[in-house]
Amino acid sequence: MSIAAAPTDTASVADPRRWYALALLAVAQFVVVLDASIMNIALPSIGTELQVSQESLSWIINGYVLTFGGFLLLGGRLADLLGRRRVFVTGLLLFAAASLAGGLATSSSQLIAARAVQGLGGALLAPAALSILTTIFPAGSERNKALGVWGAVAGSGGAAGVLLGGVITDALGWEWVLFINVPIGIAAALLSFRLISESRVEVAQRSFDLPGAATVTGGLTAAVYGIVEAEKVGWTSTRTLAVFAGAAVLLGAFVAIERRAVAPLVPFRIFRLPTVAGANLTMLFVGAAMFGLFYFLSLSMQQVLGWSALETGLAQLPLAGVLVLAAGVVSPLVTRLGSKPVTLAGLLLFAGGLAWFSRMPADADFVADLLGPSLVVAIGLAATFVSLTVSAVDGIAESESGLASGLINTSQQIGGALGLAVLTAVASGRTESVAGEVGPAVALNEGFQLALLVAAGIVVVAVALSAIVGRGSRPARATEEPALSHGLATAACQPRATVLVPREAR
């Protein structure tokens, strides 16, 4: 379908409603990230009520994460071409509808299916929201402030999900961790028409690369399934090898499709920008460790320490609160120092906090064993998320903002899905190996300890990769020159015009 090119780009004009729009976008992003973790606290209740086995509980998380991560890139492209606000609102409504269906589920299969659709809604709204942010805030200190808010929201969503999940599960039941999304999604969709102007990219032909989206999602799903099932049937069994072979074929097909497509889902040229390549590679490992951390902490506090859902949620309050406060401090540091030193410092703190958590005993005390590592992880995650988000969109033209937004979100979610699968297998293997020697609670704790130690090792790998591959954004004087960022992007990406649709045309 051909559409006329616009002679001017009016999206760069500062929108007086942009800070109100940022608040709305942040709320929407918070809910999306929240839902990747809020179910953690409800897993024991869900397992009992719907009769879900311990090994299958992770699919309630992965059902969401896989469709979210697998379709984020498509969501970013749809936002750029069909209209960022339009895709954002569509994602909000789909997310709300799937949340309602999940809350009404009466079996694990129904819940997992609803969570998968919920992830699809998130895959539409998340990149559209970040793309809107980079469109309404010009490159430089103001955008870095906005991205500081965004990074705080993205990082705190995982921790706050545990807190809110505990309160809601204890007071109302696990279904309400899903039902609560319905009014929020509808209200945000309605407010979008008042606070956000429509914008899109004008191209000669609209192409959405559905085969690419299908093959990458299928390949990643097969890979995660293979990791989860390998613990039961063996890593060298015919079934496991066949699943991994299928995953390899699908992912190979994805690469082949992207190289030949006229308008690929992932134009590999974008990775020629060192900041983008480094940020996404690092985020892949950060996501793997972060998802595992919140998953195992929630189970450990309830199944090992015997705390209630509410007590477990309250125990995460220091982590969530400090993370939000630290993000506000980190944002000006990124502007002043550039993103790379902040990223490295954040990763080292995150790895240290995970290693500290891995020493948590089966009779842990909150003050002695949990408070310290919670604070270290909070500061580390705040620094990491803010700096990586800035790096991920540094040097990107507005016409590619949806793609860049989708990429960094995809890296986090796919890393989380693969990491959770691996760490769950590690924990289960360790628990089973010592089950005959110690009590059930101690056996579970030893599995969780080993998984968190492996997660710390994953972040150490991220430190090395960030130091070698990632260049990071430059300090303030460079980042305050929008023309420089636009010039770098133009050299790597085909130029397109961005159109801000007038209010009377909406």
N, C-alpha and C positions, 0 to 999 in steps of 0.2 A: 504494500500500500504506500503510495507516494504522498508526501505532504510538502508544502512549499517551505523553503528555507526563509528564516527571518533575517532581515537586514541588520538588525541591531540586537544587542544582548542587554536586556534591562534587568536581569536577575542580580546584577552587581550593585544595584541601588539599595542602600540600607533601608530595610523595612522597619518602621517605627514600632511594629508589634513583635519584633524578633525576640525580645527577652521573655515576653509572655508565651510566644511560640516555643521557645527553648524549654520553658517549664512544662508545657504540654508534651513535648517530645521526650523529655526526661522521664516523665511519669510513664509514658507508653513503653520506653526502653526498660525502665525499672520492672514493670510487670512482666515483660518478656524474659528478662534475665532471671527474675524472681522465680518464674515457673520452671526453670531448669533445676532449681534447688528446693523450692518450697515443698515439693512432694517428698523430699528426703525424710523430713520429720514425720510424715504421715505413713511411711512405708510399713512399719510394724503393725499399725492399725489396719491398713489395707490388706496386708498379708493374712491377718487373722480373719477379717470379715469376708474377703473374697477368696480365701484359701489359696494364696499364691506362695510357691516355694521360695526358700531363701535365694536360690540360684536365679530364679526368674524375676525377682524384685527389680533387678537392675534394668529390665526391659521397660519398666514404667518410666524410668528416666531416659533410657536410650531411644524409646519410641518417639519421644519429643525431640531429643537432640539430633537424631539422624535426619528427620525430615527438615528440621530447622536448618541444620548445617548443609544438607544436600541441596536445598532449594534457595539458599540465601543469594547465590550468584544470579540465579534467574530472577529473584525478587529485585535485586539491584538493577538489572537491565530493564525489567518491566517498569520500574520507577522512572528511570531516565527517559524511556521512550513513550510511555503511556501517560505520564504525569505523576509527579512524586506524591502530591497530596491524594490523588485518586487511589494509588496503590496503597498508601498509608492507611486510608480509611477502609479500604477493602480488607486489608490485613487485620485491622482492629475488629471488624465485624465477624470475620471468619474465626478469629481467635476467641471472641466472646461466645459464639455459637458452639464451638468445639468444647469450650470449658463447661458449658451447660450440659452437653452430652456426656462428658466425662463424669461430672458430678452425679448424673443419673444412672451411671453404669452399674450393672449387677453382676458382672463377671470380669475377670482379668483381661480377657480378649477384648471386650467392649472398651474397657478403660485404656488399654494400650492403643487401640485404633483411634479413640478420641484424642489421645495425647499426640498421635502422629498428625492428625488434622490440625491440632492446636499448633504444632511445630510448623506446619505449612503456613498458617496465619502469621506466626512470628517471622517466618522467612520473608514474607511480603512487607510487613510493617517496619522491621528493624533497619534494613538498608535504606528504605525510603526515608525513615526518620533521620538517619545520619546524613543522607544526601541532602535533605532539606536544610539541615544545620549548616553544612558547608556551603550551601547556596546563599543563605541569608546572612551569614557572617563572613566578612572579607578576611583573607589570609593575614596573619599577623597576631598581635597581642590579644585583640578582641576575640578572634576565633579560638586562640589557645585558652582563653578564659572559659569560653563556651564548651570547648572540648574537655576542660578540667571538670566542669559539671558533669559532662557526659561520662568521662572516665570514672568519676566517683560513683555515679549511678550504676554503671556496668560492674564495677568491682564490688560495690556494697550489696547488689542484688542477691548474690549468692549467700552472703552472710545473713542479710535481713530475711531471706526466704526461710531460713531455719528458725529465726525468732518468730516471725508471723505464723509460720506453719505450726509451731508449738502452741501458740496462743489459740489459734483457730481450731486446731485439732482437739485440744483439750476442752475448749468451751463449746464447740458446735459439732465437731465430727470432721473426718477427713474430707467429706464431700464439699465442705465449704471453702477449702483452699482453692477449689475450682470455681464454685459459684460466685465467689467474690470478684472474679474477673469480668463477669457479665455486665454489671452496672458501670464499672470503670471503663470497659471497652466502648460501650454505647455512649457514655458521656464524652469520652475523648474524641470519638468520631464526630459528634455534633459540634464540639468546640473547634475542631479542625477547620470547619468552613468559615469561622469567624477570625481565626488567628493566623492561618497559613494561606499564602497565595499559591496558586497552581503554577508549576514550572515543569518544563520538559525539554528534551533535546530534539532538535529538528534534523532529520536525516532523510536521505533519498528513499530508503526502504527500511521498513521495520522488520526485524528478524529476531526471534527470541531463543533460538537454539534449544528446543525441547528435547531432541535426542541427547544433547550434552548433559542437560539436567537429569534426565532419566538414567543415563549410564553412570554418572558420578554418584548419584544417590544409591542406585542398585549395587554398585561396587563397594561403597563404604558400608552399606548395610550387611552385605555378605561377609566383609572382613570382620565386622564387629560380631556377627553371629558365629563365625568360625572361632574367634577367640573365646567367646563365652562358652560354646559347646565343647571346645577342645578339652576343657578340664574334666568333662564327663566321659567322653569317648576316646580321649588320647590325642596328643598332638600329631602323631604319625599315623592315625587311623585313616582308612580310605575316605570316610565321610569328611573328616577335617580337611584332608588334602584336596578333596574335590571342591569343597566350599571355598578354600583359599584360591584354587585355580580359577573358579568362576569369578571371584572378586578381581583377580589379576586381569582376566579377559575383559571384564566390564570397564575397569579403570584404564586399561590399554586402549579400548575402543573410545573412551572419553578423550584421551590425548589425541588419537587419530582424528576424531570428529572436530576437535578444536583447531587442529592445524589446517584442516581443509575448509572449515566453515567461512563463509563470506563475512558473517558477523558472529564470531564465536562468543560463547558464554564467558570464557576466560581468555582474552587476548594476551598471549604470553609475553608480548612486548612490554606490558606494564611492569614486569619484573626486572626490566632493565634499570628501573629506578632503584638504587640500592636501599633507600629508606623503606620503600614498599616491600621489597623482597625480604629484607632483614626483619621488619616488623611482623610480617605474616609468618615467617618461619619460627620466630621466637614465640609468637602467640600460640602456635600449634602446641608447643611443649607446656606453656603456661596453662592453657586450657586443660590439658591432660592432668596436670597436678592439682589444679584448683577443684575440678569436678570430683576427683577422688577424695580430696580433703574433706569437703562438706558432706559427701556421701558417707564416708567412714566415721566421721565425727558424730553424725546423727545416730547411726546405728550403735556406735560404741557407747554413747551416753545412755541410751535406752536399754540395749541388750546386755551390756557388760556392767555398767555402773548402776543400772536399775532406776534411772531418773525418769520422771514423767515427761510427757511431750512438752508441757509448759516449762518445766525446769530445764529441759534441754534447750528450748528456745531462748530462755533468759540467759543461759550460760554463753550464748553467742552474741549477746548485746554489746559487750566491750569490743569485740572484733568489728562488728558492724559500725558502731559509733566512731571508733578511732579511724576506721578506713575512710569514712566520709570526711572527717575533720582533716585527716592527712592529705586527702586529695586536694583540698583547698590550698594547702601549703605547697604542694608539689607543682601545681599549675604555673605559678610565677617562676619557679625554679627551672622548669622546662623552657620557658621563654628566655630566661637569662643565660642558662648554661647549655641549652640544646638538649635533645632527648636522650642521646646515647649514655652519658654518665648517669643520668637519673634512672634509665632502664637497668643498667648494670648494678647500681646500688639496690634498686628494688628487688631484682632477682636474687641477689645474695642474701638479703633479709628474708625473702620468701623461702629460699632453700633452708636457711638456718631455722626458721620457725617450723617448717615441716619436720626437720630432723629432731627438733625438740619435742614436737607432738608424738613422734614415733617412740619416745621413751615413756609415754603415759602408762602407768601401771593399771592393773585390773581393779584396784581399790583407790583410784585417783581422787585427789582433793582438788577442788576448783582453784583455790588461791595458789596452792603449791605447784600444781601440775598443768593447769589449763590457762590461767590468766596470762602468764608470761609469754608463752608461744602465740597466744591469740593476738597480743599487742604487736609482736614482731611481724607476724603474718599480715596483720592489717596495714601496717606502714609499708611493708614490701609490696603488697598487692596494689595499694594506692599509687605508689610510684611507678609500678610496672604498667598498670592499665592506662594511666594518663599519658605517660611518655610514648607507649606503643600506639595509642590512638592518634596522637599528634603525628608520629612518624608515618603511620599508615596512609594519611591523606596529604602528606607534605609533597608538594610538587605536582599535585594532580589538578588537571583542569576541571572546571565545573561540569563539563559534558561527560566526564568519567567519574564523577563523585559517587554515583550509585554503585559502580563497579568496585571502586576502592572500598566503599563502606561494606559492600557485601563480602569482599575478600577477607577483611579483618575479622568480621563476625563469623565467617565460615571457618577460618583458621581456629578460632576459639572453640566453636561448637564441635567441629570434627575432631580436634585434639581432645576435647572433653569426652566424646563418645568412645574413641579408640583407647584413650587413657583409662577411662572407667572400666572398659572391658578387660584390659590387661591387668589393672590393679585388683579388680574383683577376682580374676583367676589366681593371682598371686596370693591374695588373702585366703581364698577358699582352699588352695593347695596347702598352705601353711597350717590352717586350722585343722584340716583332715589329718595331716601328718602327726599332730601332737594330741589329737582328740582322745586317744587311749591312755595317755600319760598324765593328763591334767583334767581339771573340771571343765564343763562346757563354757563358762564365762571366760576362764583363763585362755582356753583354746581359741575362742573368738578374738580375744584381745591380742593374742600373739599374731593372728592373721592380720588384724588391723594395723598392728605395729609395723610388720614387715611391709605392708602396702604403702604406708606413709613414708617409710624410709626409702622405698623405691621411688615414690613421688618426689622426695627431696633430690634423689639422683637425677631424675628427669629435669628438674629445674637447673641443676648444675650443668647439664648438657646445654640447656638454653642459655646459660651464662657464656659458655664457650662459643656457641653459635652467634650470639649477639655481639660478642667482642670481635669475632672474625668477619662475619657477613654484614651486620647492620652498621650503617653509617650514621643514621639518626638525623633529625632536623638540626639546623644551625641555631646558634644563639640569637638573641633579640634583633640585632641590626639586620640580619639576613631575613628572618621570618617576618619582619615588618614591611618587606618589599613584595607586595602581591605580584608585581610584574615578573619578578624572578621566578617565583613558583609557576606562574603561567607559562613562562618561556620554557622551563624544564619539561613541563607536561606536553607542550606543543611539539617538542622535538621527539617525544616518544609516542604520542597518540595522534590519530587523525583528527583534525579540527572539526568541530561541530558547533552549531549555534544553540544556545540555551534561550528559551522563550519564557517569559513571565506572562501568564495569561491574564488580561485585564479583568477586574472584578465584574464588570457587566457581562463578560462572556462566560462566567462560571455558572 
